[in-house]
Amino acid sequence: MATAHFNRFELWLSSADASAGSHSGSCDADIAELRRVPYIEEQLNALAPQSVAEELREYGAWDADELADHDSNLDRVLWIACGNITEA
């Protein structure tokens, strides 16, 4: 297992799961599938919506309307976590 460190929380993922969620091309379907993996789902469900939105706001890639969608934010933070782990 590897850990993706954020300012407000951490997510841990297996190397195989991180690789599945971070690759060239669209990762949307893979992220959706990873969100159903029990240990990942449990971690994401424990994240406070405001903490996730604040974390993502620091990236400067999404506007306030986009950051108001917690479900999409969970996709984003999982995708970032996968990338951080695979690039480490």
SULZI-V970365 format. One record per backbone hydrogen bond with DSSP energy under -0.5 kcal/mol. CO is the residue of the C=O (numbers start at 1). NH is the residue of the N-H. If there is no record, write none. Layout:
co: <CO:CO>
nh: <NH:NH>
This chain:
co: <2:3:4:4:9:11:13:14:15:16:17:19:27:28:29:30:31:33:34:37:37:38:39:40:41:42:44:48:49:50:51:52:53:54:55:56:56:56:57:63:64:65:66:68:69:70:71:72:73:74:75:76:77:78:79:80:81:82:83:84:85>
nh: <13:5:6:11:6:4:2:18:19:20:21:22:31:32:33:34:35:36:37:40:41:42:43:44:45:46:47:52:53:54:55:56:57:58:58:59:60:61:60:67:68:68:69:70:73:74:75:76:77:78:79:80:81:82:83:84:85:86:87:88:88>
